[in-house]
Amino acid sequence: MSGAVELRRAGEADLEIFYEQQCDPEAAAMAVFPSRERDAFFAHWQGRVLPSSDGHAMTITYDGLVAGNIVSWAADGQVLVGYWLGRSYWGRGVATAALGLFLAEHETRRPIHAHVAATNVGSIRVLEKCGFELIGRSTGFDDAFGMDVEELLMVLER
């Protein structure tokens, strides 16, 4: 990685780029997470993510450009983390650097959990490099993709 990875609080001005990034069919297939329609995407971010008081929503920048986002939230008694990067930033160490910064400077609650598709090898490697360990697996039918999906549950204890 040759560029600088930084995090800043996500805001309204970032949402258009986040929306375009989550529309990438290859990214959606890799994450086994369907793209949201425009209105649903903006409603989710404006109504739940940005104003959330139980987590953090950060913009990932690479050399000053918006590379993606990283968020944390509480659900069902767990703290969860998720991230999404634009495809042009894949394979450059951006996600690993961003997750490391996020866990050190923004989301310090532990344990912290991540759910990841078993087929998303890149994201699994990012999580492992940041200290996450596999603690469970589940398989379920995904209506959006019309297939069974295996999901890994990973945790960072400290």
DSSP file (Angstrom, degrees, kcal/mol; ACC not computed):
  #  RESIDUE AA STRUCTURE BP1 BP2  ACC     N-H-->O    O-->H-N    N-H-->O    O-->H-N    TCO  KAPPA ALPHA  PHI   PSI    X-CA   Y-CA   Z-CA
    1    1 A M              0   0    0      0, 0.0    92,-0.1     0, 0.0    91,-0.0   0.000 360.0 360.0 360.0 128.0    0.0    0.0    0.0
    2    2 A S        +     0   0    0      2,-0.1     2,-0.1    90,-0.0    90,-0.0   0.597 360.0  74.3-107.9 -14.2    1.5    3.3   -1.0
    3    3 A G  S    S-     0   0    0      1,-0.1     2,-0.5    59,-0.0    59,-0.0  -0.454  83.9 -99.0 -99.8 171.7   -1.3    5.7    0.0
    4    4 A A        -     0   0    0     -2,-0.1    59,-2.7     2,-0.0     2,-0.5  -0.775  28.6-155.0 -92.6 127.4   -2.5    7.1    3.3
    5    5 A V  E     +A   62   0A   0     -2,-0.5     2,-0.3    57,-0.2    57,-0.2  -0.889  22.8 166.9-100.9 128.3   -5.6    5.5    4.8
    6    6 A E  E     -A   61   0A   0     55,-2.1    55,-3.0    -2,-0.5     2,-0.4  -0.936  24.7-140.2-136.6 160.3   -7.6    7.7    7.2
    7    7 A L  E     +A   60   0A   0     -2,-0.3     2,-0.3    53,-0.2    53,-0.2  -0.944  20.8 171.2-120.2 143.3  -11.0    7.7    8.8
    8    8 A R  E     -A   59   0A   0     51,-1.7    51,-3.8    -2,-0.4     2,-0.0  -0.972  46.9 -78.9-143.4 159.4  -13.4   10.5    9.4
    9    9 A R  E     -A   58   0A   0     -2,-0.3    49,-0.3    49,-0.2     2,-0.1  -0.341  52.9-117.7 -59.0 132.0  -16.9   10.7   10.5
   10   10 A A        +     0   0    0     47,-2.7     2,-0.3    60,-0.1    47,-0.1  -0.425  40.6 177.2 -71.0 146.2  -19.3    9.8    7.7
   11   11 A G    >>  -     0   0    0     -2,-0.1     3,-2.0     1,-0.0     4,-0.6  -0.872  46.5 -85.0-143.0 176.4  -21.7   12.4    6.6
   12   12 A E  G >4 S+     0   0    0      1,-0.3     3,-1.2    -2,-0.3     4,-0.5   0.841 120.3  63.0 -51.9 -38.6  -24.4   13.2    4.1
   13   13 A A  G 34 S+     0   0    0      1,-0.3     4,-0.3     2,-0.1    -1,-0.3   0.713 101.2  53.0 -64.6 -19.8  -21.9   14.2    1.4
   14   14 A D  G <> S+     0   0    0     -3,-2.0     4,-2.3     1,-0.2     3,-0.4   0.662  85.9  84.7 -86.2 -17.7  -20.4   10.7    1.4
   15   15 A L  H <X S+     0   0    0     -3,-1.2     4,-2.9    -4,-0.6     5,-0.2   0.824  82.8  56.3 -63.6 -35.6  -23.7    8.9    0.8
   16   16 A E  H  > S+     0   0    0     -4,-0.5     4,-2.3    -3,-0.2    -1,-0.2   0.922 111.5  44.1 -62.2 -42.7  -23.7    9.2   -3.0
   17   17 A I  H  > S+     0   0    0     -3,-0.4     4,-2.5    -4,-0.3    -2,-0.2   0.927 113.4  50.8 -67.6 -44.2  -20.3    7.5   -3.2
   18   18 A F  H  X S+     0   0    0     -4,-2.3     4,-2.2     1,-0.2    -2,-0.2   0.916 110.3  51.2 -57.4 -42.8  -21.3    4.8   -0.7
   19   19 A Y  H  X S+     0   0    0     -4,-2.9     4,-0.9     1,-0.2    -2,-0.2   0.942 110.6  47.1 -60.5 -49.0  -24.5    4.2   -2.7
   20   20 A E  H >< S+     0   0    0     -4,-2.3     3,-0.6     1,-0.2     4,-0.4   0.895 111.1  52.6 -60.9 -40.5  -22.6    3.8   -6.0
   21   21 A Q  H >< S+     0   0    0     -4,-2.5     3,-1.2     1,-0.2    -1,-0.2   0.898 108.1  49.5 -63.9 -40.6  -20.1    1.4   -4.3
   22   22 A Q  H 3< S+     0   0    0     -4,-2.2    -1,-0.2     1,-0.2    -2,-0.2   0.628 101.4  65.6 -76.4 -10.5  -22.8   -0.9   -2.9
   23   23 A C  T << S+     0   0    0     -4,-0.9    -1,-0.2    -3,-0.6    -2,-0.2   0.590  71.3 114.3 -81.5 -11.1  -24.4   -1.0   -6.4
   24   24 A D    <>  -     0   0    0     -3,-1.2     4,-2.5    -4,-0.4     5,-0.2  -0.463  60.3-151.5 -63.6 115.7  -21.3   -2.9   -7.8
   25   25 A P  H  > S+     0   0    0      0, 0.0     4,-2.3     0, 0.0     5,-0.2   0.848  93.6  52.7 -62.6 -34.3  -22.7   -6.3   -8.7
   26   26 A E  H  > S+     0   0    0      2,-0.2     4,-2.3     1,-0.2     5,-0.2   0.907 111.2  46.7 -67.4 -40.5  -19.3   -8.0   -8.2
   27   27 A A  H  > S+     0   0    0      2,-0.2     4,-2.6     1,-0.2     5,-0.2   0.921 112.6  49.6 -65.8 -43.8  -19.0   -6.5   -4.7
   28   28 A A  H  X>S+     0   0    0     -4,-2.5     5,-2.0     1,-0.2     4,-1.0   0.901 112.5  47.8 -63.0 -40.3  -22.6   -7.5   -3.8
   29   29 A A  H  <5S+     0   0    0     -4,-2.3    -1,-0.2    -5,-0.2    -2,-0.2   0.906 111.9  49.6 -66.5 -41.3  -22.0  -11.0   -5.0
   30   30 A M  H  <5S+     0   0    0     -4,-2.3    -2,-0.2     1,-0.2    -1,-0.2   0.919 118.2  38.6 -64.3 -43.3  -18.7  -11.3   -3.1
   31   31 A A  H  <5S-     0   0    0     -4,-2.6    86,-0.3     2,-0.2    -1,-0.2   0.612 101.9-134.3 -79.8 -12.0  -20.3  -10.1    0.1
   32   32 A V  T  <5 +     0   0    0     -4,-1.0    -3,-0.2    -5,-0.2    -4,-0.1   0.945  67.2 126.4  49.2  51.1  -23.5  -12.0   -0.6
   33   33 A F      < -     0   0    0     -5,-2.0    -1,-0.2    -6,-0.2    -2,-0.2  -0.943  60.3-128.6-138.1 111.1  -25.3   -8.8    0.4
   34   34 A P        -     0   0    0      0, 0.0     2,-0.1     0, 0.0   -11,-0.1  -0.280  25.3-108.4 -67.3 144.1  -27.8   -7.4   -2.2
   35   35 A S        -     0   0    0    -12,-0.1     2,-0.3     1,-0.1   -12,-0.1  -0.426  33.8-126.0 -65.4 141.7  -27.5   -3.8   -3.2
   36   36 A R        -     0   0    0     -2,-0.1    -1,-0.1   -17,-0.1     2,-0.0  -0.634  24.6-105.2 -87.0 148.8  -30.3   -1.6   -1.9
   37   37 A E     >  -     0   0    0     -2,-0.3     4,-2.8     1,-0.1     5,-0.2  -0.369  41.7-102.3 -63.6 155.3  -32.5    0.5   -4.1
   38   38 A R  H  > S+     0   0    0      1,-0.2     4,-2.6     2,-0.2     5,-0.3   0.892 119.4  45.2 -51.0 -53.2  -31.6    4.2   -4.0
   39   39 A D  H  > S+     0   0    0      1,-0.2     4,-2.3     2,-0.2    -1,-0.2   0.902 115.6  47.6 -62.8 -40.7  -34.4    5.3   -1.7
   40   40 A A  H  > S+     0   0    0      2,-0.2     4,-2.3     1,-0.2    -1,-0.2   0.893 111.7  51.2 -66.9 -39.5  -34.0    2.4    0.6
   41   41 A F  H  X S+     0   0    0     -4,-2.8     4,-2.4     2,-0.2     5,-0.2   0.956 113.6  42.8 -62.3 -51.0  -30.2    3.0    0.8
   42   42 A F  H  X S+     0   0    0     -4,-2.6     4,-3.0     1,-0.2     5,-0.3   0.887 113.4  52.6 -65.2 -38.7  -30.5    6.7    1.6
   43   43 A A  H  X S+     0   0    0     -4,-2.3     4,-2.4    -5,-0.3     5,-0.3   0.913 110.6  48.5 -62.4 -41.9  -33.4    6.0    4.1
   44   44 A H  H  X>S+     0   0    0     -4,-2.3     4,-2.3     2,-0.2     5,-1.8   0.950 117.2  40.1 -63.3 -50.2  -31.3    3.4    5.9
   45   45 A W  I  <>S+     0   0    0     -4,-2.4     5,-2.8     3,-0.2    -2,-0.2   0.919 121.8  41.2 -67.8 -43.6  -28.2    5.6    6.2
   46   46 A Q  I  <5S+     0   0    0     -4,-3.0    -1,-0.2    -5,-0.2    -2,-0.2   0.842 124.8  36.0 -74.6 -32.5  -30.0    8.9    7.0
   47   47 A G  I  <5S+     0   0    0     -4,-2.4    -3,-0.2    -5,-0.3    -2,-0.2   0.756 135.6   8.9 -93.8 -25.7  -32.5    7.3    9.4
   48   48 A R  I  <5S+     0   0    0     -4,-2.3     4,-0.4    -5,-0.3    -3,-0.2   0.753 123.5  43.1-122.7 -48.0  -30.4    4.6   11.1
   49   49 A V  I > <S+     0   0    0     -5,-1.8     3,-1.1     2,-0.2    -4,-0.2   0.978 113.9  41.7 -76.1 -56.5  -26.7    4.7   10.5
   50   50 A L  T 3 <S+     0   0    0     -5,-2.8    -1,-0.2     1,-0.2    -4,-0.1   0.896 120.9  40.9 -62.4 -42.0  -25.7    8.4   10.6
   51   51 A P  T 3  S+     0   0    0      0, 0.0    -1,-0.2     0, 0.0    -2,-0.2   0.449  85.6 133.1 -86.3   4.3  -27.8    9.3   13.6
   52   52 A S    <   -     0   0    0     -3,-1.1     3,-0.2    -4,-0.4     5,-0.1  -0.220  38.0-169.7 -59.5 137.8  -27.0    6.1   15.6
   53   53 A S  S    S+     0   0    0      1,-0.1    -1,-0.1     3,-0.1    -4,-0.1   0.408  80.7  61.8-103.6  -1.1  -26.0    6.5   19.2
   54   54 A D  S    S+     0   0    0     18,-0.1     2,-0.3    20,-0.1    -1,-0.1   0.210 111.4  10.2-110.6  16.7  -24.9    2.9   19.6
   55   55 A G  S    S-     0   0    0     -3,-0.2     2,-0.4    18,-0.2    18,-0.2  -0.897  74.7 -92.9-165.5-165.7  -22.1    2.8   17.1
   56   56 A H  E     - B   0  72A   0     16,-0.5    16,-2.3    -2,-0.3     2,-0.5  -0.964  16.1-162.0-130.3 145.0  -19.8    4.6   14.7
   57   57 A A  E     + B   0  71A   0     -2,-0.4   -47,-2.7    14,-0.2     2,-0.4  -0.960  22.4 177.1-128.8 112.9  -20.1    5.4   11.0
   58   58 A M  E     -AB   9  70A   0     12,-2.9    12,-2.2    -2,-0.5     2,-0.5  -0.881  27.3-133.2-121.5 147.2  -16.8    6.4    9.4
   59   59 A T  E     -AB   8  69A   0    -51,-3.8   -51,-1.7    -2,-0.4     2,-0.5  -0.845  21.0-141.7 -93.6 131.3  -15.7    7.2    5.9
   60   60 A I  E     -AB   7  68A   0      8,-2.6     7,-3.2    -2,-0.5     8,-1.4  -0.832  20.8-169.0 -91.7 125.6  -12.5    5.5    4.8
   61   61 A T  E     -AB   6  66A   0    -55,-3.0   -55,-2.1    -2,-0.5     2,-0.4  -0.909  13.0-163.7-116.0 148.9  -10.3    7.7    2.7
   62   62 A Y  E >  S-AB   5  65A   0      3,-2.6     3,-1.8    -2,-0.4   -57,-0.2  -0.977  84.0 -17.2-129.6 115.5   -7.3    6.7    0.7
   63   63 A D  T 3  S-     0   0    0    -59,-2.7   -58,-0.1    -2,-0.4     3,-0.1   0.868 130.4 -53.8  51.4  38.8   -5.0    9.6   -0.3
   64   64 A G  T 3  S+     0   0    0    -60,-0.4     2,-0.3     1,-0.3    -1,-0.3   0.329 115.2 113.8  84.6  -6.9   -7.9   11.9    0.5
   65   65 A L  E <  S-B   62   0A   0     -3,-1.8    -3,-2.6     1,-0.0     2,-0.5  -0.740  78.1-102.1 -98.8 146.6  -10.5   10.1   -1.8
   66   66 A V  E     +B   61   0A   0     -2,-0.3    -5,-0.3    -5,-0.2     3,-0.1  -0.537  43.0 170.2 -69.6 115.8  -13.5    8.3   -0.4
   67   67 A A  E     -     0   0A   0     -7,-3.2    19,-3.1    -2,-0.5     2,-0.3   0.682  55.6 -69.1 -98.5 -23.8  -12.6    4.6   -0.6
   68   68 A G  E     -BC  60  85A   0     -8,-1.4    -8,-2.6    17,-0.3     2,-0.3  -0.982  52.3 -80.2 164.7-157.2  -15.6    3.2    1.4
   69   69 A N  E     -BC  59  84A   0     15,-2.4    15,-2.4    -2,-0.3     2,-0.4  -0.953  17.5-160.1-142.2 159.8  -17.1    3.0    4.9
   70   70 A I  E     +BC  58  83A   0    -12,-2.2   -12,-2.9    -2,-0.3     2,-0.3  -0.989  19.0 178.1-141.9 133.4  -16.8    1.2    8.1
   71   71 A V  E     -BC  57  82A   0     11,-3.0    11,-2.4    -2,-0.4     2,-0.3  -0.926  15.5-161.5-135.8 155.9  -19.5    1.0   10.8
   72   72 A S  E     +BC  56  81A   0    -16,-2.3   -16,-0.5    -2,-0.3     2,-0.3  -0.967  17.7 163.5-132.5 154.2  -20.3   -0.5   14.1
   73   73 A W  E     - C   0  80A   0      7,-1.7     7,-3.2    -2,-0.3     2,-0.4  -0.976  34.1-112.4-160.3 163.3  -23.6   -1.1   15.8
   74   74 A A  E     + C   0  79A   0     -2,-0.3     2,-0.3     5,-0.2     5,-0.2  -0.887  38.5 159.9-106.2 136.2  -25.2   -3.0   18.7
   75   75 A A  E >   - C   0  78A   0      3,-2.6     3,-2.0    -2,-0.4    -2,-0.1  -0.949  64.1  -5.2-155.7 134.2  -27.7   -5.8   18.0
   76   76 A D  T 3  S-     0   0    0     -2,-0.3     3,-0.1     1,-0.3    -1,-0.0   0.848 129.3 -52.3  52.1  39.8  -28.9   -8.7   20.0
   77   77 A G  T 3  S+     0   0    0      1,-0.2     2,-0.3     0, 0.0    -1,-0.3   0.566 118.2 104.2  77.6   8.8  -26.5   -8.0   22.8
   78   78 A Q  E <   -C   75   0A   0     -3,-2.0    -3,-2.6    34,-0.0     2,-0.5  -0.897  67.1-132.2-121.4 151.8  -23.4   -8.0   20.5
   79   79 A V  E     -Cd  74 112A   0     32,-0.5    34,-3.3    -2,-0.3     2,-0.3  -0.909  34.1-166.6 -96.7 129.2  -21.3   -5.2   19.0
   80   80 A L  E     -Cd  73 113A   0     -7,-3.2    -7,-1.7    -2,-0.5     2,-0.4  -0.830  11.7-157.0-119.1 153.5  -20.9   -5.7   15.3
   81   81 A V  E     +C   72   0A   0     32,-2.1    34,-0.4    -2,-0.3     2,-0.3  -0.976  14.2 170.1-129.2 145.2  -18.6   -4.3   12.7
   82   82 A G  E     -C   71   0A   0    -11,-2.4   -11,-3.0    -2,-0.4     2,-0.3  -0.986   5.8-175.2-148.5 155.0  -19.0   -4.1    8.9
   83   83 A Y  E     -C   70   0A   0     -2,-0.3     2,-0.3   -13,-0.2   -13,-0.2  -0.982   9.4-162.1-149.8 159.1  -17.2   -2.3    6.1
   84   84 A W  E     -C   69   0A   0    -15,-2.4   -15,-2.4    -2,-0.3     2,-0.4  -0.976   9.0-168.8-146.4 128.8  -17.5   -1.8    2.3
   85   85 A L  E     -C   68   0A   0     -2,-0.3   -17,-0.3   -17,-0.2     2,-0.1  -0.925  29.8-109.1-119.1 143.6  -14.8   -0.7   -0.1
   86   86 A G    >   -     0   0    0    -19,-3.1     3,-2.3    -2,-0.4     4,-0.3  -0.424  36.7-114.6 -63.0 145.6  -15.1    0.5   -3.7
   87   87 A R  G >  S+     0   0    0      1,-0.3     3,-1.7     2,-0.2    -1,-0.1   0.801 112.1  66.1 -58.3 -32.7  -13.6   -2.2   -6.0
   88   88 A S  G 3  S+     0   0    0      1,-0.3    -1,-0.3   -21,-0.0    -2,-0.0   0.626 101.7  51.7 -66.8  -9.5  -10.8    0.1   -7.1
   89   89 A Y  G X >S+     0   0    0     -3,-2.3     3,-1.0   -22,-0.2     5,-0.6   0.415  83.5 115.5-104.5  -0.4   -9.4   -0.1   -3.6
   90   90 A W  T < 5S+     0   0    0     -3,-1.7    -3,-0.0    -4,-0.3    -4,-0.0  -0.346  75.1  19.5 -68.0 149.5   -9.5   -3.9   -3.2
   91   91 A G  T 3 5S+     0   0    0      1,-0.1    -1,-0.2    -2,-0.0    -4,-0.0   0.615  96.9  98.0  72.7  13.3   -6.2   -5.7   -2.8
   92   92 A R  T < 5S-     0   0    0     -3,-1.0    -2,-0.1   -91,-0.0    -1,-0.1   0.354  98.6-106.5-112.7   3.0   -4.2   -2.6   -1.6
   93   93 A G  T  >5S+     0   0    0     -4,-0.1     4,-2.3   -92,-0.1     5,-0.2   0.540  84.2 125.0  83.2   6.0   -4.4   -3.2    2.1
   94   94 A V  H  ><S+     0   0    0     -5,-0.6     4,-2.8     2,-0.2     5,-0.2   0.931  71.5  47.4 -66.1 -46.6   -6.9   -0.4    2.5
   95   95 A A  H  > S+     0   0    0     -6,-0.3     4,-2.8     2,-0.2     5,-0.2   0.914 113.2  48.5 -63.4 -42.8   -9.5   -2.5    4.4
   96   96 A T  H  > S+     0   0    0      2,-0.2     4,-2.4     1,-0.2    -1,-0.2   0.935 114.4  45.4 -63.2 -46.0   -6.9   -3.9    6.8
   97   97 A A  H  X S+     0   0    0     -4,-2.3     4,-2.3     2,-0.2    -2,-0.2   0.919 115.0  48.2 -63.0 -43.5   -5.5   -0.5    7.6
   98   98 A A  H  X S+     0   0    0     -4,-2.8     4,-2.7     2,-0.2    -2,-0.2   0.920 112.3  47.6 -65.5 -44.3   -8.9    1.0    8.0
   99   99 A L  H  X S+     0   0    0     -4,-2.8     4,-2.5    -5,-0.2     5,-0.2   0.909 111.2  51.9 -64.4 -41.0  -10.2   -1.8   10.2
  100  100 A G  H  X S+     0   0    0     -4,-2.4     4,-1.5    -5,-0.2    -2,-0.2   0.924 112.8  44.8 -59.8 -45.5   -7.1   -1.6   12.3
  101  101 A L  H  X S+     0   0    0     -4,-2.3     4,-2.9     2,-0.2     5,-0.4   0.921 112.6  52.0 -62.7 -45.0   -7.5    2.2   12.8
  102  102 A F  H  X>S+     0   0    0     -4,-2.7     5,-2.9     1,-0.2     4,-2.1   0.910 111.6  45.5 -59.2 -45.3  -11.2    1.8   13.5
  103  103 A L  H  <5S+     0   0    0     -4,-2.5    -1,-0.2     3,-0.2    -2,-0.2   0.785 118.7  42.7 -72.0 -27.6  -10.6   -0.8   16.2
  104  104 A A  H  <5S+     0   0    0     -4,-1.5    -2,-0.2    -5,-0.2    -1,-0.2   0.837 129.5  21.1 -85.0 -35.4   -7.8    1.2   17.8
  105  105 A E  H  <5S+     0   0    0     -4,-2.9    -3,-0.2    -5,-0.2    -2,-0.2   0.653 132.1  19.4-112.9 -18.8   -9.3    4.7   17.7
  106  106 A H  T  <5S+     0   0    0     -4,-2.1     2,-0.8    -5,-0.4    -3,-0.2   0.765 117.6  40.3-123.4 -53.3  -13.1    4.5   17.4
  107  107 A E      < +     0   0    0     -5,-2.9    -1,-0.2     1,-0.1    -2,-0.1  -0.825  56.7 154.7-109.2  96.3  -14.7    1.2   18.4
  108  108 A T        +     0   0    0     -2,-0.8    -1,-0.1    -3,-0.1     2,-0.1   0.416  32.6 116.8-102.8  -0.4  -12.9    0.0   21.5
  109  109 A R        -     0   0    0      2,-0.0    49,-0.0     0, 0.0    -2,-0.0  -0.468  60.4-122.2 -68.3 140.1  -15.8   -2.2   22.9
  110  110 A R  S    S+     0   0    0     -2,-0.1     2,-0.2     1,-0.1    47,-0.1  -0.983  81.8  40.3-136.9 148.7  -14.9   -5.8   23.1
  111  111 A P  S    S-     0   0    0      0, 0.0   -32,-0.5     0, 0.0     2,-0.4   0.573  73.9-177.6 -72.7 159.0  -15.8   -8.4   22.2
  112  112 A I  E     -dE  79 156A   0     44,-1.9    44,-2.5    -2,-0.2     2,-0.3  -0.991   9.2-152.4-126.6 137.2  -16.7   -7.2   18.7
  113  113 A H  E     -dE  80 155A   0    -34,-3.3   -32,-2.1    -2,-0.4     2,-0.4  -0.719  10.1-167.3-112.3 155.6  -18.3   -9.5   16.1
  114  114 A A  E     - E   0 154A   0     40,-2.4    40,-2.9    -2,-0.3     2,-0.5  -0.996   9.6-153.2-140.0 137.0  -18.3   -9.8   12.3
  115  115 A H  E     + E   0 153A   0    -34,-0.4     2,-0.4    -2,-0.4    38,-0.2  -0.935  24.7 172.9-105.9 131.4  -20.5  -11.9   10.0
  116  116 A V  E     - E   0 152A   0     36,-2.1    36,-3.4    -2,-0.5     2,-0.1  -1.000  37.5-106.2-143.6 139.8  -18.9  -12.7    6.7
  117  117 A A  E >   - E   0 151A   0     -2,-0.4     3,-2.1   -86,-0.3    34,-0.3  -0.417  29.5-129.4 -62.2 135.8  -19.8  -14.9    3.8
  118  118 A A  T 3  S+     0   0    0     32,-2.9    -1,-0.2     1,-0.3    33,-0.1   0.747 108.9  56.2 -60.5 -23.5  -17.6  -18.0    3.7
  119  119 A T  T 3  S+     0   0    0     31,-0.4     2,-1.7     1,-0.2    -1,-0.3   0.525  81.2  92.9 -85.6  -6.4  -16.9  -17.3    0.1
  120  120 A N    <>  +     0   0    0     -3,-2.1     4,-2.1     1,-0.2     3,-0.2  -0.544  48.9 167.1 -89.6  73.4  -15.6  -13.8    0.8
  121  121 A V  H  >  +     0   0    0     -2,-1.7     4,-2.2     1,-0.2    -1,-0.2   0.847  69.8  55.5 -59.2 -39.6  -12.0  -14.8    1.1
  122  122 A G  H  > S+     0   0    0     -3,-0.2     4,-2.0     1,-0.2    -1,-0.2   0.922 109.9  44.6 -61.6 -45.5  -10.6  -11.2    1.0
  123  123 A S  H  > S+     0   0    0     -3,-0.2     4,-2.5     2,-0.2    -1,-0.2   0.868 110.2  55.1 -69.1 -36.3  -12.8  -10.0    3.9
  124  124 A I  H  X S+     0   0    0     -4,-2.1     4,-2.5     1,-0.2    -1,-0.2   0.923 108.7  49.1 -60.8 -43.4  -12.0  -13.1    5.9
  125  125 A R  H  X S+     0   0    0     -4,-2.2     4,-2.7     2,-0.2    -2,-0.2   0.900 109.3  52.1 -63.1 -41.2   -8.2  -12.3    5.5
  126  126 A V  H  X S+     0   0    0     -4,-2.0     4,-1.3     2,-0.2    -2,-0.2   0.949 111.6  46.4 -59.1 -49.2   -8.8   -8.7    6.6
  127  127 A L  H  <>S+     0   0    0     -4,-2.5     5,-2.6     1,-0.2     3,-0.3   0.916 112.9  49.3 -60.9 -44.6  -10.6   -9.8    9.7
  128  128 A E  H ><5S+     0   0    0     -4,-2.5     3,-1.9     1,-0.2    -1,-0.2   0.912 107.4  54.4 -62.7 -42.2   -7.9  -12.4   10.6
  129  129 A K  H 3<5S+     0   0    0     -4,-2.7    -1,-0.2     1,-0.3    -2,-0.2   0.798 107.6  52.2 -61.5 -27.5   -5.1   -9.9   10.1
  130  130 A C  T 3<5S-     0   0    0     -4,-1.3    -1,-0.3    -3,-0.3    -2,-0.2   0.307 129.0 -95.9 -93.2   8.3   -6.9   -7.6   12.6
  131  131 A G  T < 5S+     0   0    0     -3,-1.9    26,-0.3     1,-0.3    -3,-0.2   0.471  73.0 146.4  97.8   2.6   -7.1  -10.4   15.2
  132  132 A F      < -     0   0    0     -5,-2.6     2,-0.4    -6,-0.2    -1,-0.3  -0.462  30.5-156.6 -73.0 145.6  -10.6  -11.8   14.6
  133  133 A E  E     -F  155   0A   0     22,-2.6    22,-2.4    -2,-0.1     2,-0.3  -0.943  21.9-107.4-124.5 146.6  -11.1  -15.5   15.1
  134  134 A L  E     +F  154   0A   0     -2,-0.4    20,-0.2    20,-0.2     3,-0.1  -0.540  41.6 161.9 -70.5 127.8  -13.7  -17.9   13.7
  135  135 A I  E     +     0   0A   0     18,-3.0     2,-0.3     1,-0.3    19,-0.2   0.458  58.9   0.2-124.9  -6.3  -16.2  -18.9   16.4
  136  136 A G  E     -F  153   0A   0     17,-1.3    17,-2.7     2,-0.0    -1,-0.3  -0.989  48.7-147.5-173.0 165.5  -19.1  -20.3   14.4
  137  137 A R  E     +F  152   0A   0     -2,-0.3     2,-0.3    15,-0.2    15,-0.2  -0.984  14.2 179.3-139.5 147.9  -20.8  -21.1   11.0
  138  138 A S  E     -F  151   0A   0     13,-2.3    13,-3.4    -2,-0.3     2,-0.4  -0.989  12.5-153.0-146.4 154.3  -24.3  -21.1    9.9
  139  139 A T  E     +F  150   0A   0     -2,-0.3     2,-0.3    11,-0.2    11,-0.2  -0.994  23.3 157.7-128.9 134.9  -26.0  -21.8    6.6
  140  140 A G  E     -F  149   0A   0      9,-2.0     9,-3.1    -2,-0.4     2,-0.4  -0.983  44.4 -95.3-151.0 160.7  -29.3  -20.4    5.4
  141  141 A F  E     -F  148   0A   0     -2,-0.3     2,-0.7     7,-0.3     7,-0.3  -0.652  31.9-150.4 -80.4 129.6  -31.2  -19.7    2.3
  142  142 A D  E  >> -F  147   0A   0      5,-3.2     4,-1.8    -2,-0.4     5,-1.3  -0.899   4.5-163.0-103.3 111.7  -30.8  -16.2    0.9
  143  143 A D  T  45S+     0   0    0     -2,-0.7    -1,-0.2     1,-0.2     5,-0.0   0.873  88.0  57.0 -61.2 -39.1  -33.9  -15.1   -0.9
  144  144 A A  T  45S+     0   0    0      1,-0.2    -1,-0.2  -112,-0.1  -111,-0.1   0.845 119.7  29.6 -64.2 -33.7  -32.1  -12.2   -2.7
  145  145 A F  T  45S-     0   0    0     -3,-0.4    -1,-0.2     2,-0.2    -2,-0.2   0.541 101.3-131.0-103.3  -9.4  -29.6  -14.6   -4.2
  146  146 A G  T  <5S+     0   0    0     -4,-1.8     2,-0.3     1,-0.2    -3,-0.2   0.851  71.8  86.9  65.7  36.1  -31.8  -17.6   -4.5
  147  147 A M  E   <S- F   0 142A   0     -5,-1.3    -5,-3.2    -7,-0.1     2,-0.3  -0.982  84.9 -86.7-156.6 164.1  -29.3  -20.0   -2.8
  148  148 A D  E     - F   0 141A   0     -2,-0.3     2,-0.4    -7,-0.3    -7,-0.3  -0.589  43.1-160.1 -73.7 139.0  -27.9  -21.3    0.4
  149  149 A V  E     - F   0 140A   0     -9,-3.1    -9,-2.0    -2,-0.3     2,-0.5  -0.985  10.0-145.1-126.0 130.3  -25.2  -19.1    1.9
  150  150 A E  E     - F   0 139A   0     -2,-0.4   -32,-2.9   -11,-0.2     2,-0.4  -0.834  20.6-166.9 -93.4 129.8  -22.7  -20.1    4.5
  151  151 A E  E     -EF 117 138A   0    -13,-3.4   -13,-2.3    -2,-0.5     2,-0.4  -0.941   9.5-146.0-119.7 138.8  -21.8  -17.4    6.9
  152  152 A L  E     -EF 116 137A   0    -36,-3.4   -36,-2.1    -2,-0.4     2,-0.6  -0.812   5.8-147.6-100.3 142.5  -18.9  -17.2    9.3
  153  153 A L  E     -EF 115 136A   0    -17,-2.7   -18,-3.0    -2,-0.4   -17,-1.3  -0.957  22.7-177.6-107.8 121.8  -19.2  -15.6   12.7
  154  154 A M  E     -EF 114 134A   0    -40,-2.9   -40,-2.4    -2,-0.6     2,-0.4  -0.870   5.2-164.1-120.0 152.7  -15.8  -14.1   13.8
  155  155 A V  E     -EF 113 133A   0    -22,-2.4   -22,-2.6    -2,-0.3     2,-0.6  -0.988  18.3-152.9-139.9 146.2  -14.9  -12.3   17.0
  156  156 A L  E     -E  112   0A   0    -44,-2.5   -44,-1.9    -2,-0.4   -24,-0.1  -0.979  14.9-174.9-114.0 114.3  -12.2  -10.1   18.3
  157  157 A E              0   0    0     -2,-0.6    -1,-0.1   -26,-0.3   -25,-0.1   0.859 360.0 360.0 -82.0 -37.3  -12.0  -10.6   22.1
  158  158 A R              0   0    0    -27,-0.2    -1,-0.1   -48,-0.1   -48,-0.1   0.387 360.0 360.0-133.0 360.0   -9.4   -7.9   23.0
